[in-house]
Amino acid sequence: MSQSPAAFLPFTRPSIDEATIAGVVEVLRSGWLTSGPQMRAFEARLSDYLGGRAVCSLVSGTGALELALTVIGAGPGDEIITTPLSWVATANVIVRAGAKPIFVDIDPVTRNIDPARIEAAMTPRTKAILAVDMAGLPFDRTQVYAIAKKYGVRVIEDAAQSLGAQWNGQRIGSMGDITCFSFHANKNLTTAEGGCIVLSDSDEAARCVRLRLQGVTRLEGGEQEVEEAGAKLNLTDVAARIGLGQLDQLEAFNAQRRLLAKRYFQQLDRTLGCTLPLEDFSNTNWHMFQILLPLANLRASRAEVMQALHNLGIGTGVHYPAMHLFKLYRAQGWREGDFPHAEAVGRSTLTLPLFPAMQTQDVDRVCHALSTVLRPLMIAPAA
Ligand SMILES: *Cc1c(COP(=O)(O)O)cnc(C)c1O
């Protein structure tokens, strides 16, 4: 079906080309569906892309974070410093490991964990800093690693959203302690579901390879050994083949995302009073484009704005509510008011459509729809 200009525009959509589809069909016909040659090829290509670091592919980004916490030995009695503004996987994995998330407010400009607030949260129980690259904008590697070094704690990079992003000219995932990527359908590169953990320590990398599949070591002559109970987190060849097709296009995908983000900065009507994301075109991979709605000046809730945009054929999303206000985290003692910056972003953030198959005219359509919806709702008219 051809797409009319008025077709519904979702906030994101994966781009899977015909060559990738044909490749997946070949895998399905090959007789080998689960982890095998495609997975190994995908890992080798990813490792190349990430400057040769060890890559262990997995069934999800959540699995990568869980393995990262296992590898650093995080468990009961340990504290992990993290941001309150992320997909809830970031905090959930800490709870599931038996450790305690210690939230630190965000910098309202980057919307990432505020490095200036981390030291005050350090205790003798701090095991690691789990920082997130929100929307693909890298958290400040320089400051976070300096603090981690000073206190002797590990850094886990939740880079679920930042494949292809950079810090100081170096690709995210090509340096650092432990980097976790997600290949969920909404991410810049997808395998439908998938992820990987990237490590600098070769013993830890080998341990991840064992732990992703029951802890089994394969020995010569078909023998096996198990020293530690592993999980079941291995990536299938079907998924890996999608990833291989996506890797060929990743740079083009991210270039198109940058182009579309630039268009948003050009076309969004600033007199509507929305807060735009940090205008960064050196580091971020533009995984998402999120504005903050000027709710104090609107006669409508975010939900009503989303519905009105939906009625005009524009899909939007909320990424994310502040995690410490979920019941699970309130039960651990976190309260409204603990993290004013994360709470303000969580309440007012709105994810606008941004995906590589979009054209600049689609951005213009979103900007026009935003003006149509917001202008009549404004309490004080635009200056
Ligand atoms: C997507 C995402 C995850 C989890 O990845 P999955 O592949 O969905 O398990 C974790 N953290 C962040 C910030 C994410 O965006």
The ligand as an ORCA input file, in Angstrom:
! r2SCAN-3c Opt
* xyz 0 1
  C      15.243      0.018     25.829
  C      15.931      0.363     27.091
  C      16.351     -0.604     28.021
  C      15.989     -2.044     27.922
  O      16.254     -2.649     26.708
  P      15.355     -3.897     26.251
  O      16.057     -4.397     25.039
  O      13.985     -3.407     25.990
  O      15.391     -4.901     27.371
  C      17.063     -0.185     29.125
  N      17.365      1.104     29.328
  C      16.964      2.065     28.472
  C      17.353      3.466     28.738
  C      16.220      1.732     27.343
  O      15.821      2.702     26.513
*
